Amino acid sequence: MRVLTVMNFGADPAAPQRGRWVVDQVEALRQTGMEVELFTFQPGKAQYLPATRRIRNLIRENDFDLVHAHYGLAGWCAALAGAKPVVVTFHGTDVRHRIVGPMSRALTRRIELVAGASKALFETESGRPGLPRPPGRTAVLPCGADLSRFDQIDRQTAKEKLGLDPSKRYLFFPADPTRPEKRFDRAEEVARNTGVELLTGGRIAPEEMSLWINAANAVLVTSDNEGFGLACLETLACNVPVMSTPVGVAPHACSGVEQTLCKDYETASWSRFASKMLEIDDPRTQGRPVSQSFSAGRMADRVAVAYREILGNSKGKPVPVVELGNDGGSR
């Protein structure tokens, strides 16, 4: 099977981790023996027309079985380029954004498979509608965590490698503080109430993220919404306590895992839980088995199933697709 993957949010020096989750999925699909070509272009109004032309040329010059776009605007480029069949995975911002959201919902009428990074993207969240659910054409297809980059590391060793004070205890906010939906203000409030330094993400290379997670006594995911929520899974893969609002995969991932908190943000209860984690010399969870259920490899297997169902017995002829649940099974 030959697939063209399209995305418009690749890494740059200011955000070296951006789009890595799609690259991880492409690499996992290639490991199954699938031929996958990745076409990436940067966001911005001036980029969409040239990208559409380039996609049109790519599908004319190559015998792709299907095109898989990540994010709604990249999906529009693929559809307008004449690609068929088209799978689009929507990741969150493209569904909730006040301008791009309606465009993404309109796109679902023109593509063969409407995929959300989580079930939450098919539901109303924070007062904003989710994706429509065209019968037989929806799936939940997360990208998954690349566990080769995330594992438990001795906390003191992680601090020393990052040049942090080994005697201090830290909390970690893994997102870009400038993104309003991530609610850095909440994480700041918890750090202020507990009297510790708050480490922040945004410019951390993917290969170093595990060190930052392991250096902290707890990781804070304070978002208003998440498409899937890889930060929660990556933290669990390191067996580090995670505190998360009930967004994306977090309610399922944290269920039954000790030393985790998953609830709506409320200053007092979040600060109490953080203080409890900070009182422990080396707080750990047993979260890695959960993250293994959502590894990049396992999620890529689900994507491959969806591809085969779309193509059916005749290349390019769509067939009803089994809708896949967050637990890895069908529903």
C-alpha positions, -999 to +999 in steps of 0.1 A: +000+000+000+013+035-009+001+064+011+007+102+009+006+118+044+001+156+044+005+180+073+010+217+077+026+221+112+061+208+110+089+216+134+109+248+134+135+262+158+109+279+179+088+247+182+111+217+176+085+192+189+056+205+167+042+178+145+065+151+159+034+129+167+026+127+129+062+119+121+061+091+147+030+076+131+045+078+096+076+060+109+055+033+127+035+027+095+067+023+075+078-003+100+047-024+090+060-024+054+038+003+041+052+029+017+044+063+031+056+096+017+053+126+040+046+161+025+049+189+050+043+226+046+042+255+071+010+272+082+000+306+068-025+319+042+002+322+016+011+285+019-022+268+010-024+274-027+012+263-034+006+233-012-025+223-031-006+225-064+022+204-050-002+178-037-019+177-071+014+171-088+024+144-063-008+124-068-004+127-106+032+116-105+027+087-080+004+058-077-009+065-042-037+043-028-049+071-006-040+104+010-041+109+047-041+146+059-036+157+094-055+188+105-085+204+087-068+229+065-043+204+052-073+182+045-089+209+024-056+212+004-057+174-003-094+175-013-091+205-035-060+189-052-083+160-063-070+134-040-093+104-035-099+086-012-090+111+016-086+104+053-084+134+076-073+132+112-085+162+131-064+170+162-083+196+182-075+232+174-089+226+139-122+216+154-126+241+183-112+272+165-140+298+158-130+302+122-112+269+112-138+248+131-167+255+107-143+249+078-133+215+093-169+205+098-177+214+062-148+193+050-163+162+065-189+161+037-161+158+011-138+130+025-140+093+028-130+090+065-135+115+093-110+107+120-107+123+154-076+121+176-100+113+204-137+106+210-139+141+226-136+157+192-170+143+181-186+160+211-193+196+223-165+209+245-161+243+261-193+254+244-179+246+209-194+219+187-175+187+177-172+169+144-203+155+127-205+117+126-214+106+091-226+069+093-199+044+085-173+071+079-159+079+113-130+066+134-109+075+164-073+074+152-047+089+176-011+092+167+002+075+199+033+080+220+067+069+208+078+050+238+114+048+226+118+084+237+099+081+270+109+060+300+116+063+337+149+080+344+165+086+378+151+119+390+184+132+402+202+122+370+176+140+350+180+172+370+218+171+367+217+165+329+194+196+325+216+217+348+188+220+375+195+221+412+194+185+424+182+196+459+151+214+446+118+200+436+099+211+405+066+210+387+065+208+349+041+224+325+048+206+292+031+229+267+040+263+252+029+289+278+018+313+251-010+290+238-041+302+256-060+269+255-032+253+275-040+276+305-006+283+318-022+307+343-036+276+362-002+259+363+014+292+376-012+294+403-005+259+415+033+265+415+028+298+434+006+281+460+031+253+466+061+275+465+081+257+439+096+265+405+075+257+375+094+244+345+078+250+311+078+234+276+074+249+242+110+249+229+121+215+241+135+191+215+115+158+214+146+138+224+149+158+257+113+158+268+117+127+289+144+144+310+121+173+318+093+150+328+115+129+350+130+159+367+096+170+380+077+156+409+045+161+389+035+172+354+005+196+350-018+194+320-042+223+327-058+226+293-093+238+285-093+211+257-070+186+241-074+167+208-058+136+223-034+146+250+000+130+244+016+149+273-005+128+297+006+095+281+042+105+278+042+114+315+027+081+324+053+063+302+079+078+325+060+067+356+058+103+368+026+117+385+004+136+362-023+161+370-048+167+342-081+183+335-105+157+321-097+164+284-087+141+255-075+106+266-067+117+302-099+104+319-093+069+305-055+069+309-055+081+345-084+059+357-072+035+384-036+048+383-024+059+417-005+092+421-025+108+393-052+135+394-078+139+366-106+164+374-118+199+365-093+226+376-099+240+411-072+258+428-074+243+463-077+206+454-050+209+427-026+227+450-032+201+477-025+172+453+007+190+440+019+196+476+014+159+484+036+149+454+062+175+464+065+161+499+076+127+484+113+123+477+107+103+445+070+101+436+062+075+409+032+059+393+026+026+375+016+044+344+037+028+317+014-001+310-013+024+302+009+043+278+019+011+261-018+006+251-015+039+232+020+035+217+027+049+183+030+013+170-003+002+183-021+033+170-005+029+136-019-006+135-054+009+139-047+034+111-037+005+088-070-013+096-089+019+086-069+022+054-077-014+044-114-010+052-116+022+031-099+006+001-118-027+005-113-052-023-111-025-050-085+003-048-101+036-041-136+022-036-147+032+000-165+007+022-180+012+057-153+017+083-154+002+118-154+030+143-125+025+167-128+034+204-101+049+227-096+015+244-082+000+212-113-020+204-141-014+179-175-001+186 
